[in-house]
Amino acid sequence: MHADVCFLLCACFLSTGALHPRGQVLQTCSQIRSKRETDRTEREARKPGSTFLMRSPDVTKAPVTKSEQLLKLDDHDFTMRPGFGGPAIPVGVDVQLESLDTISEVDMDFTITLYLRHYWKDERLSFPSNTNQSMTFDGRLVKKIWVPDIFFVHSKRSFIHDTTTENVMLRVHPDGKVLYSLRVTVTAMCNMDLSHFPLDTQTCSLEIESYAYTDDDLMLYWKRGNKSLQTDEKISLSQFLIQEFHTTTKLAFYSSTGWYNRLYINFTLRRHIFFFLLQTYFPATLMVMLSWVSFWIDRRAVPARVPLGITTVLTMSTIITGVNASMPRVSYIKAVDIYLWVSFVFVFLSVIEYAAVNYLSTLQERKVQSNRQLPCTCGMTHPGQMMMSSSYSDMDMMTTGNYGMSELSGDKQEQFLVHLVLDNEQGAQRPAVTSNSSLLIDTHAIDTYSRVIFPGAYTLFNIIYWSIYLQ
């Protein structure tokens, strides 16, 4: 019986060797041995203080992250808006202004930095939570879900800050409510009316609108009404005083696409006048007052009066050119243009006034010389006994003085002297002399009247000007 048992065992062993080749049996043993060594290595690595280093897993073959799995991003099509085919999805907006950077009259635009926040509900992002705590993500998740396609109407340039990382925040609540916030700087157009410059008040608007979704698909609204706009108390501008910030909502219509909800951030700015008083108004006023000095200078002092008038005219031209160089080329007259050009006219008229005085004085002198008839002095033995004729008035003596009298002798001196004759012999010549004297008085009266008329007219102009533009 033992022999039979041994025979059967040998038969089984031989049959097993026939079914499993030698190479495969060895390979199986090698795999088992390798697995045992791997298990032993892992156990050594898990021990505290072990020097074995675990190889990092391959990230390209890593499973789906917990947040994406929790939000079930692969189970929905986020290229479509929430509630597609149903009523418009409400998207609330609020804004916190960080800074109002620049206001440019030349480019007619403004630059503003703000925090723009969106609020909406997307049930596809809801997730179970026992603590009802929200999850916060950065900008990487924003590219995988649906967000409102908000843009700034009439913007010239805009960008999202990316230092040190992209300034974007996404917060998702368990019930699917979403907060999307970003920090952005926008340069937008502002249509300015400069007719009262620099005594003007400007109102600019930043307009927010959805680019693709009409009011049938997306309804934009201010989250907390007028309180949706928050400003920093430290916001200030060197040239403007910020008077007011407020929000409004309107509908915008495009003929090819339809109606869109549009949100407005309106702010009113009043310009500071003190800078322009120092740089423009005071210099112009001083130049006008300087031109009046020539009215007190003797009319015969041509080298003094002419350069004074030319200097004031050129200075006014320089002031006007400097102001216009920093302003846009508008087709209407600004308030500063009125003041500068009226001042320029006053300066120019002071030069014309001296030209008129000089011209009339020249005509008067020529007429006096042509009308003066000197009597014959033949037979006069003592010319020194001659005295001044009554044809020379007291005004002639005051204005001409003794110019050249001491240097004249002989025949030249006789041109200023006449005989003492009877009054009845001189009666025929006195009317002409009187007319000449009155003409001389009129030339002096022009300067006298100008000393009153010019300052009075300029003062009246300033009263009218400032009463109109300071309202």
Disulfide bonds with the S-S distance in Angstrom:
Cys190-Cys204 1.94
